[in-house]
Amino acid sequence: MSIALVVNPHSGGGSTARKLPQIVAAVERMGTAAVYPTTGPGDGIRQARRAVEEGHERVIAVGGDGTINEVVNGLFQGKTLTREGVVFGVIHAGTGGDFVKSLRVPAGLQEAAELAVSGVPRAIDVMHVSFVDHDGEPAERLCINVLGFGMNGEVVRRANASSKRWGGRLTFAGATLGALVAYTPPRVEVQWEGPEGEGAWSGPLSSAFVANGAYCGGGMWVGRGGRLDDGAAELTLIPELPIARAILATPHLYRGTTPNVKGVSSAKVQKLLAEGRDQAPVLVDLDGEQPGVLPMRVEILGKVLLVAGQLAY
């Protein structure tokens, strides 16, 4: 089997570069591996695209959630898979490690390599997202795990600007608390279509999550009850809350019980449109990256990507 490893050597605080010989050795017990290292933001897209063009059968992301997002985007042209039959896999080597929880990727290197290389391919959904980039230009991107808008984008900005030396959970928890104190909720309008019909929401928004996978933000369980292959995403809308209530509601994000909080709305969605109604920009978060602002359109692409994983939450 011809295997491509798209590796972010800077992930995990630089530990991935040090561990790369062991990672390659673990993979090559089952096939021949070619290493495609990334050198900066966006390079994961280019390297994944190159791996597909060079004929590799499995393309494995070695890094964190940002690397995973870039590799998935490199496997597609717009909404279409570049080459049918390519299988995507993950060996976690980052800080947060949220998407790997939905795939039940083992923590051990050899076990993770065996799943990525030899795991039975399963077709999963991907989210196609149109938004406005920071230069004010239309942009589009795929999201495999969780996207958000509102305070989510501010949390991601703060987390990515930090050293992340305390790990994913504490990094995002600290960024969340900091954003809660400083954030002014903008007025947002959201419309959606889903398996249960159409819906709409408007008002001052604290945070919104659209979850294909189960977890984000270092372990926030925002996709409870959904699956990667069900053709829909789990929408959670958190309105503006008094600061004390917002702090008390934060643990619900980790327990998967946020929809039980008074005022929170939830729905299964297949298409979504979100628009800000204030002059201030509303930041967008895609798989832990912060590429732009609203307005944003989301479409669930059902079972378009083959992945080596166990798909159990």
C-alpha positions as CSV (number, residue, x, y, z in Angstrom):
1,M,0.0,0.0,0.0
2,S,1.3,3.5,-0.9
3,I,0.9,5.8,2.1
4,A,1.5,9.5,2.4
5,L,2.2,11.2,5.8
6,V,1.4,14.9,5.7
7,V,3.3,15.9,8.8
8,N,3.3,19.2,10.8
9,P,6.7,19.0,12.5
10,H,5.8,22.0,14.7
11,S,2.7,20.4,16.2
12,G,2.8,19.2,19.8
13,G,5.2,22.0,20.7
14,G,7.7,20.7,18.2
15,S,7.6,17.1,19.6
16,T,6.3,15.7,16.3
17,A,9.7,16.6,14.6
18,R,11.5,14.6,17.3
19,K,9.2,11.7,17.1
20,L,9.0,11.5,13.3
21,P,11.4,8.6,12.9
22,Q,9.3,6.5,15.3
23,I,6.1,7.5,13.5
24,V,7.5,6.5,10.1
25,A,8.8,3.2,11.5
26,A,5.3,2.4,12.9
27,V,3.6,3.1,9.6
28,E,6.2,1.2,7.5
29,R,5.5,-2.0,9.4
30,M,2.4,-2.1,7.1
31,G,3.5,-0.3,3.9
32,T,5.7,2.1,2.2
33,A,5.4,5.7,3.5
34,A,6.3,9.0,1.9
35,V,6.7,12.0,4.2
36,Y,5.3,15.4,3.1
37,P,6.3,17.9,5.8
38,T,4.5,21.2,6.1
39,T,6.4,24.5,6.5
40,G,3.6,26.9,7.5
41,P,-0.1,27.7,7.4
42,G,-1.9,26.4,4.3
43,D,0.9,24.0,3.4
44,G,-1.0,21.0,4.6
45,I,-3.5,21.7,1.8
46,R,-0.8,21.8,-0.8
47,Q,1.0,18.8,0.4
48,A,-2.1,16.7,0.6
49,R,-3.0,17.7,-2.9
50,R,0.5,16.7,-4.0
51,A,0.2,13.4,-2.3
52,V,-3.0,12.6,-4.2
53,E,-1.5,13.7,-7.5
54,E,1.4,11.4,-6.9
55,G,-0.9,8.4,-6.5
56,H,-0.9,7.6,-2.8
57,E,-3.8,5.4,-1.7
58,R,-4.0,6.6,1.9
59,V,-3.2,10.1,3.0
60,I,-2.6,10.4,6.8
61,A,-2.5,13.7,8.7
62,V,0.2,13.7,11.4
63,G,-0.5,16.7,13.7
64,G,-3.3,18.5,15.5
65,D,-6.8,19.5,14.5
66,G,-5.6,22.4,12.2
67,T,-3.4,19.9,10.3
68,I,-6.4,17.6,9.9
69,N,-8.5,20.4,8.5
70,E,-5.8,21.4,6.0
71,V,-5.3,17.8,4.8
72,V,-9.0,17.2,4.3
73,N,-9.2,20.5,2.3
74,G,-6.3,19.2,0.1
75,L,-8.2,16.1,-0.8
76,F,-11.0,18.1,-2.4
77,Q,-11.5,20.6,-5.2
78,G,-14.5,22.6,-3.9
79,K,-17.1,20.1,-2.9
80,T,-15.7,17.2,-5.0
81,L,-13.1,14.7,-3.9
82,T,-10.0,15.0,-6.1
83,R,-9.7,11.3,-6.6
84,E,-12.2,8.6,-5.8
85,G,-11.0,5.9,-3.4
86,V,-8.5,7.9,-1.5
87,V,-8.6,7.0,2.2
88,F,-7.9,9.6,4.9
89,G,-6.4,8.7,8.3
90,V,-5.1,10.5,11.4
91,I,-2.2,10.0,13.7
92,H,-2.7,12.6,16.5
93,A,0.4,14.7,17.3
94,G,-1.2,18.0,18.4
95,T,-2.4,19.9,21.4
96,G,-6.2,19.6,21.6
97,G,-6.9,16.3,19.8
98,D,-10.6,16.8,19.5
99,F,-11.4,15.1,16.1
100,V,-9.5,11.9,17.0
101,K,-12.0,11.4,19.9
102,S,-14.8,11.0,17.3
103,L,-12.8,8.5,15.4
104,R,-11.6,6.7,18.5
105,V,-8.0,6.9,17.4
106,P,-5.9,5.0,20.0
107,A,-3.4,7.0,22.1
108,G,-0.6,4.5,21.5
109,L,1.5,5.3,18.4
110,Q,1.6,1.7,16.9
111,E,-2.2,1.2,17.5
112,A,-3.0,4.6,15.9
113,A,-0.7,3.8,12.9
114,E,-2.4,0.4,12.5
115,L,-5.9,2.0,12.4
116,A,-4.8,4.8,10.0
117,V,-3.1,2.3,7.6
118,S,-5.2,-0.9,7.9
119,G,-8.5,0.3,9.3
120,V,-11.6,-0.4,7.3
121,P,-12.6,2.7,5.3
122,R,-15.9,4.3,6.3
123,A,-17.7,7.1,4.5
124,I,-18.3,10.2,6.6
125,D,-19.8,13.6,6.1
126,V,-17.9,16.9,5.6
127,M,-19.2,20.5,5.9
128,H,-18.7,22.9,3.1
129,V,-18.4,26.5,4.4
130,S,-18.6,29.8,2.5
131,F,-17.6,33.0,4.4
132,V,-15.7,36.2,4.1
133,D,-11.9,36.2,4.8
134,H,-10.0,38.8,6.8
135,D,-9.3,40.8,3.6
136,G,-13.1,41.1,2.9
137,E,-13.0,38.6,0.0
138,P,-15.4,35.6,-0.4
139,A,-13.8,32.4,0.7
140,E,-14.7,28.7,1.0
141,R,-13.3,25.9,3.0
142,L,-14.2,22.4,4.2
143,C,-14.7,21.6,7.9
144,I,-14.6,18.0,9.1
145,N,-15.1,18.4,12.8
146,V,-16.8,21.5,14.4
147,L,-17.3,25.1,13.2
148,G,-18.6,28.0,15.2
149,F,-19.2,31.7,15.2
150,G,-19.5,34.4,17.8
151,M,-17.4,34.2,20.9
152,N,-16.0,30.9,19.6
153,G,-13.8,32.8,17.1
154,E,-12.5,35.0,19.9
155,V,-11.7,31.9,22.0
156,V,-9.8,30.3,19.2
157,R,-7.9,33.6,18.5
158,R,-6.9,33.7,22.2
159,A,-6.0,30.0,22.3
160,N,-3.9,30.1,19.2
161,A,-2.1,33.2,20.4
162,S,-1.1,31.4,23.6
163,S,1.8,29.0,24.1
164,K,-0.6,26.0,24.7
165,R,1.9,24.7,27.1
166,W,-0.9,23.6,29.5
167,G,-2.5,21.3,26.9
168,G,-5.7,21.6,25.0
169,R,-8.3,21.5,27.7
170,L,-6.7,24.1,30.0
171,T,-5.7,26.3,27.1
172,F,-9.3,26.5,25.7
173,A,-10.8,26.7,29.2
174,G,-8.6,29.7,30.0
175,A,-9.4,31.3,26.6
176,T,-13.1,30.8,27.2
177,L,-13.1,32.4,30.6
178,G,-11.1,35.4,29.3
179,A,-13.5,35.8,26.3
180,L,-16.5,35.6,28.6
181,V,-15.3,38.7,30.5
182,A,-14.3,40.8,27.4
183,Y,-16.9,39.8,24.8
184,T,-19.8,41.9,23.7
185,P,-22.4,39.6,22.0
186,P,-23.4,40.8,18.5
187,R,-26.8,40.6,16.9
188,V,-26.9,37.6,14.6
189,E,-29.6,36.0,12.4
190,V,-29.5,32.3,11.7
191,Q,-31.6,30.2,9.3
192,W,-31.4,26.5,8.6
193,E,-32.9,23.5,6.9
194,G,-32.7,20.0,8.4
195,P,-34.3,16.6,8.6
196,E,-37.0,18.0,10.9
197,G,-37.8,21.0,8.7
198,E,-36.7,24.7,8.6
199,G,-35.9,26.9,11.5
200,A,-34.7,30.4,12.3
201,W,-33.2,32.3,15.3
202,S,-32.1,35.9,15.9
203,G,-30.8,38.0,18.7
204,P,-27.6,38.8,20.6
205,L,-25.4,35.7,20.3
206,S,-22.8,34.5,22.7
207,S,-21.6,31.4,20.8
208,A,-22.8,29.0,18.1
209,F,-21.5,25.5,17.3
210,V,-22.2,23.4,14.2
211,A,-20.9,20.0,15.0
212,N,-20.1,17.2,12.5
213,G,-17.8,15.5,15.0
214,A,-18.5,15.3,18.7
215,Y,-15.8,17.5,20.4
216,C,-14.0,20.8,20.1
217,G,-12.1,23.3,22.2
218,G,-10.0,20.7,24.1
219,G,-12.9,18.4,25.0
220,M,-16.2,20.4,24.8
221,W,-18.8,17.9,23.9
222,V,-20.9,19.9,21.5
223,G,-21.9,17.2,19.1
224,R,-23.6,14.8,21.6
225,G,-26.2,12.6,19.9
226,G,-24.8,13.1,16.3
227,R,-22.7,11.0,14.1
228,L,-20.1,11.7,11.4
229,D,-22.1,9.7,8.9
230,D,-25.7,10.8,9.6
231,G,-26.0,13.5,6.9
232,A,-26.6,16.3,9.4
233,A,-24.8,18.4,11.9
234,E,-25.7,19.4,15.5
235,L,-26.5,23.1,15.9
236,T,-26.2,24.8,19.3
237,L,-27.0,28.5,19.7
238,I,-26.1,30.1,23.0
239,P,-27.7,33.5,23.5
240,E,-26.3,36.4,25.4
241,L,-26.3,35.4,29.1
242,P,-25.5,37.4,32.3
243,I,-21.8,36.8,33.1
244,A,-22.6,34.7,36.3
245,R,-25.0,32.5,34.3
246,A,-22.5,32.2,31.5
247,I,-19.8,31.0,33.8
248,L,-22.1,28.5,35.5
249,A,-23.2,27.2,32.1
250,T,-19.6,26.5,30.9
251,P,-19.3,23.0,32.5
252,H,-22.3,22.0,30.4
253,L,-20.1,22.4,27.3
254,Y,-17.9,19.6,28.6
255,R,-20.7,17.4,29.7
256,G,-22.7,17.5,26.5
257,T,-25.7,19.1,28.2
258,T,-25.6,22.6,26.9
259,P,-29.0,22.2,25.1
260,N,-30.5,21.8,28.7
261,V,-29.4,25.4,29.6
262,K,-32.3,27.8,29.7
263,G,-32.4,29.9,26.5
264,V,-30.1,27.7,24.4
265,S,-31.5,26.5,21.1
266,S,-30.5,23.3,19.3
267,A,-31.4,21.5,16.0
268,K,-30.1,19.1,13.4
269,V,-29.1,21.0,10.3
270,Q,-28.2,20.1,6.7
271,K,-27.9,23.7,5.4
272,L,-27.4,26.9,7.4
273,L,-27.0,30.7,6.8
274,A,-25.7,33.0,9.5
275,E,-25.4,36.8,9.2
276,G,-24.3,39.5,11.6
277,R,-26.6,42.5,12.0
278,D,-24.1,44.8,13.7
279,Q,-21.1,46.7,12.2
280,A,-18.6,44.8,14.3
281,P,-17.3,41.6,12.6
282,V,-18.5,38.2,13.9
283,L,-15.5,35.8,13.9
284,V,-15.8,32.3,12.4
285,D,-14.0,29.3,13.8
286,L,-13.4,26.2,11.6
287,D,-11.8,23.2,13.2
288,G,-9.9,25.4,15.7
289,E,-8.7,27.9,13.1
290,Q,-10.0,31.5,12.6
291,P,-10.0,32.2,8.9
292,G,-12.7,35.0,8.6
293,V,-16.1,36.4,9.5
294,L,-19.8,36.2,8.8
295,P,-21.9,36.0,6.7
296,M,-21.5,32.3,6.4
297,R,-23.2,29.5,4.5
298,V,-22.9,25.8,5.5
299,E,-23.8,22.7,3.6
300,I,-23.4,19.1,4.8
301,L,-21.9,16.9,2.2
302,G,-23.1,13.4,3.0
303,K,-20.7,10.5,3.1
304,V,-18.1,12.0,0.7
305,L,-14.9,11.1,2.5
306,L,-13.5,7.6,3.2
307,V,-11.8,7.6,6.6
308,A,-10.0,5.0,8.7
309,G,-11.7,5.2,12.0
310,Q,-14.2,3.6,14.3
311,L,-17.0,6.2,14.2
312,A,-18.3,5.6,17.7
313,Y,-18.8,8.5,20.2
